[in-house]
């Protein structure tokens, strides 16, 4: 008699994951996938924020290339890093953000941990706040902002409040709404602050406006958490881009958190090189805070990846390579400014309806065009020009070979829509 076997199927018992909802793909990564699948020869990707050269190709910074060559000569191994990360990098990153003089004065009050790029830095900062602050503080986030700000903090149970940052009608920073929101914030709340190159608007406060913001942050006893993904990349001058961080620490004597990424300013996108550091009130608090960061890091990723951190550390700790990196920052920021101006000029020459002064008043990798969603859709479907749904574009995606086409396409869409 043949033996019968019973094969269980997925329908015999309910799945442990049957309550899992379908979550749409991340908008920017989905847009990039759509662009990659497009066979149109003149397609343009203005979505993902990654630097491209004048030929629309990824650019390895000369300083990074030199650091790679030096590391290759050192019989590079693949051993684990310590839990907190690469020691040389962990010191050099906050020194870079604060400047040599200020760093020397506050070094003993700093708790620092290498992270999985800027996102990992934000997540570690959020975990640290959750561990040290109960009940959880409110988190105030500018609107619009990078989508991960809300996702990171909301996923950990924080109550996130949006405040108006950008004036859509005037196409500029809404400083009055910003200051009003800070004044109305509950004391001891957390405020997410773009250190420079605000994503997506490209609109940053002036030094005097930063001072106004800082005064209210101090008066209301708020905790400023800086997202510093573009230091040096924004203006080409790292000291200028770090103004707000240094002012809050030095002049205002505030405790601050800084989430750094070296994806954009060193082109180390896939290496995921980041650092989170906190400037605390005293040495003992820094020691304790760093121990918490170490425990949190251990439970999350055990220890961070080594290669990218070694590249960054080699550059930041070598005077010659650091100077070369500063030149690379000027190269990238200058090309982006040139493309910003070129787009502005071609839009005007093409008779694009409206005024475009806001484009050249913005700074950094992104431009906020102010187009309606229907125009964005038409540009994608009819002209194969890909940008975020809110009409944020990566200026780095423009080059001499496509900027006129982009401007003329925008002009045509606006003319036929009016």
N, C-alpha and C positions, 0 to 999 in steps of 0.2 A: 504494500500500500504506500503510495507516494505521500511524503510529508508535506503538509501545507505550511507556508510561511505567510505571516501577516505583515503587510507594509503599511506603516502609519503615514498618513498624509497631513499636510498643514491644517486641513479642515477638521481633523479628529479632536483637536483641542484648541482653545483660543490662544492666540499669540500673546506673549508677554508684552508686546509692543503695539497691540491693536489700538491703543489710544493715541499713538504717535500721530500728530497732525502732519500734513504736507506743508513744508515751509519753502516758499519760492527761493530760487537761487539768488545769491548776492547780486545786486543790480549791475555793479561795475564789472565783476568777473563774468557775468552772463553776457554783458555787452561785448567784452573782449572775445568771448567764444563766438559770438555772432559775427564779429568783425573777421575773425580768423577763418570762418567758413565762407565768407563772401569772396567770390572769384573776380569781382569787378576790378580792373587794373588800376583805376584811379581812387580806390577806396582810401579813406583817411580815418585813423584812430585817434580821437581826441578824448577818449574816455579814461583809461587807466593812467594814473600818475607815475609815469616812469620816464626818466630823461632819455631822449633820443638825439643823435647828432643831426647834422644838416642833410644826411642821407637816410634819415628815419631808421637808423640802426642803433642798437645798444652801444654805449660808450664805456670802455674800461678806462677809468681815470689813470693818467700816467703815474700818479703817486701810488695808486693801488697796484699797478703793474710792477712798479719797482719794489714795493713791499713784498709782493708774491715772489719775486726773484730772490730777494734776501732770505725769505723764509725757506725757500727750496734748498738753499745752501746750508741750512742749519740741521739737515737730517730730520726734517719735520716728522713728528710722531702723531699718533692718534689716541693718546691717553686721555682719560677723563680730566676735565677741569675740576677745581674745587666747587662746592655747591654754590657759593656766591659768585663764581665766575673767575675770569682771568684777572689776576691781581693788578697787572700793569694797566689793563684797560679800565678796571674799576676805579683806579685813581685818576687816570688821564681823562676820562669822560667828564666827571664833574669839574675838573680843573679847566677843561675846555669851555664848558658852559659858563663858569664863574669868572674865568680869567685868573692868571697866576697870582696876582696880589691878593684878591679877595679869597681865593681858594686857600692860600697860605694862612689867612686869618681865621677861617672857619673850618678847616679840615678836620679838626678833632670833634666837631659837632655834626659831621656828615655820616649818614648810614647809606651805603651804596650796594647795589646788587646788579650784576649783569642780567639781561632779560632777553626774551625772544622778540627782538626788535621793539618797535614802539607799542604795538598791541600788547605784547607781553609785559612791557613796563607799566602800562595802564592797568592791566589785570593784577599785577603784583601790588601796585599802589592801592587798588580797590580792596584787595584781600587784606592788606595791612590796615587800612582804615576800618574795615569790618572787624578785624581782630581786636583793634585798640579802642574802638568807639562804639559803645552801646548805650542807649539805642542808636541805630544807624543815623548818621547825619544826612540831611537833605543834600542833594547834588544839583547845582545849578549849571546848566549847559547852554551855550549860545545857540541861537536858531537863525540861520542854518548852521550845521556843523558836520564833521565827519561822522558817518553813521555808527561807527564802532564805539563812540563815546556813550551813546545811550545803551547799546547792546551790552557792553562790558559791565556797566554799573547796574543796569536793570536786571541782568542775569544773576547778580549777586544779592538782589533784594533791596537795593537802594531806591529811594523815592526820587526820581529825576524830574526836575523842573526846567522847562525851556524858557529862555528870555530872548526878547528881540534884539538881534545884533545888527541886522542889515535893513536899510530902508530901501525897499523895492522900487518905490517911486523915484527917489532921488539917486538911486544906485550908488550908495555910499554907506559907510559905517553909521549906525544910529547910536551915537554916543549918549544922547539923552536917555534913550530907553535902557541902554547898558547901565548907566549910573543909577537910574531909578530902580532897576531890578536889584542891584547890589544893595541899595539903601533899604529895600523892602525884604531882603533875605533874612532868614532866621539866623541869629548869631551862632557861630561855630559850624556853619554849613561849609560845604566844599564847593569851590568854584573852578570849573574847567576853563583854562585859559590857553589859547593858542599863542605860543611865545612870539611867533612871526609867521608870515605867509599864511594867513587865515584860510583854511580849507572849508568851504569852497569859494568864498567871495574874493579872496586876494586883498581884502581891506584890513589894514592894521591900524591901531591907535597911533597917534603921534607921541613923541616923548612927553609932551605936556599932558596929553590925555591919559597916558600910562600913569603919570603921577596922580591924576585925579582918581583913577581906578584904584591905585594903591592906597591912597588915603582912606577911601571908603572901606576897602578890604581890612585895613588895620582897625579902623573905628568900629566896624561891625564884628571884629574877631572872626573873620572868615579864613578858611584854609585854601590858599591858592595852589592848584595843581596844574603845572605847566605841561602842555603837550609840545615838545620841542623836536619836531621832525625835520625842520628845515634850517637849522642854524648854519649860517654861512651861505647856504644855497639861495636864500631869498634875495639878499642885496649884493652878495659877493664879499661881504665884510662880516665876519662872525661876531666881532665885538658889537657892531651896530644891531645885529639880529638878536643878540642876547641882552639888549638894554633892559627889558622889563624884568627878567629874572634877576639880574644884578642889582637893579634898583630896589626890588622887593627885599632882597637879602641884605644888602649893604646899607642903603639909606633908611629903609623902614624897619630893619631888624626883625623881619618876620620869619616864622617857620614856613618853609615852602617844600613842595614836592615837585620834582622835575622828571618827566618821562622822555628819554632821549632815544632817537633812532638814527642809525647811520646808513639807512637804506638809500635815501635820496642824496645826501651830501657826500657820500663816498661811492654811490652806485652799487652798494652791497645788498641789493634787494633780496636775493634768494639765500643769503647767508644769515639773515635775521639777527643783526647785531644791534642790541639796544642796552640801555642802562636806566634803572630807576634809582634816584637818590633823594634823600630827605635831609634838609638842613634843619636841625633840631635846636632846642634851647641850650643844651649843655652836653658835655662829654658823656656823662653816664646815660642820658636819654638816647644819645646816638648809639652807644654800645648795645643797649637793650633793644633798640629798634632794629639794628642790624641783625641781632640774634633772631628776631621774629621773621625778618625777611629770609634768613637762612632756612628756618623751619618751613616757611611757606614754599620756598623754592624747592626744597627737598620733596615735599608732598605733591608738587605740581609736575616738575620735569626732572627732578633729581639733581641734574646739573646742566648748564647750558652748552650749546655747541661751541667748538673751540676755534675753528679755522678763521671765520670772519673776525672774531675778537682779536686773534693774533695779528691779522692784517691791520685792523684799526689801531691796536696798541702800537704796532711798529711805526705807523705813520705819526700818531700823536706824541710818541716819546722820542722821535728823532727830529732834530731841528731842521735838517735839510729836507726830509720828507714832508714835514709839517708845512714848510714854506712852499714846497711843490703842490701840496694839497690846497693851500690858499690860492695859488694860481689856477688850479683846476676849478675851484669854486667861482672864480672870476670868469673863467671860460664859459661855464654852464649858465651862470646868471646873466652874463652879457648876451649870450645867444638867445636866451628866453626873452630878454628885454627887446632885442632887435626884432624878434618874431611878433611880439606884442605890438610894437610900433608898425610893423609891416601889415599886420591884420587890420589895424586901425586905418592906415592909409588906404588899403585896398577896399575896405568897406565904404569909405567916403568917396573914393574914385568910382566905385560901382553904383553910387547913389542909393546905398542902403538906407531905407527910411529910419528916422530917429537920429539921436546923437550917440556918439560912441566914445566920448571923452572918458567915461568910466573905465574903459579898457586900459588906457595908458596911465590912469591914476591908481590902478590896482598893481599888485606886485606878487612875485613868487611864481610857482609852477602853474597855478590855475588862473583862469579868467572866468568871470561870471557874466555871461552875455545878456541875460535878462530876456530870453526868448520864451514864447508860449510853448507849452507841450506839443501842440499840433505842428508848430514849425520844426521842433526837434524831431518829431516823427517823420515829417516830410524830408528833412535833410538826410535821415538815415535810410528811408525806403527809396527815395527818388534819386538821391545824389551820393549815397553810400558814405556819408559822413557821420561818424559815430561819436556821440557825446552823451553825458549823463542827462537824465530826464529833466533836471532843473536847469539845463543849459550851461552847466559847468564844463569848461573845456580844459584839457591839459595843453598849455601853450607849448610844451616840449614836443607835442605831436605835430607842430607846424614846422615847415622848412621852406626854403626858397622854391622848391618844386611843387608845393601844394597850397601855399597860403593864398595865392590869387584865386585859385579854384574854390577854396573854402569861402572866401569873402564874396565872390560872385554868386555862389550858390545860396548863401544867406540872403544876399540882396534880392535874388530872384524870388525866393520863398516869401520874403516880407512884402515885396511889391505885389505879388499875385494874391496875397492874403488880405491886403488893404483895400 
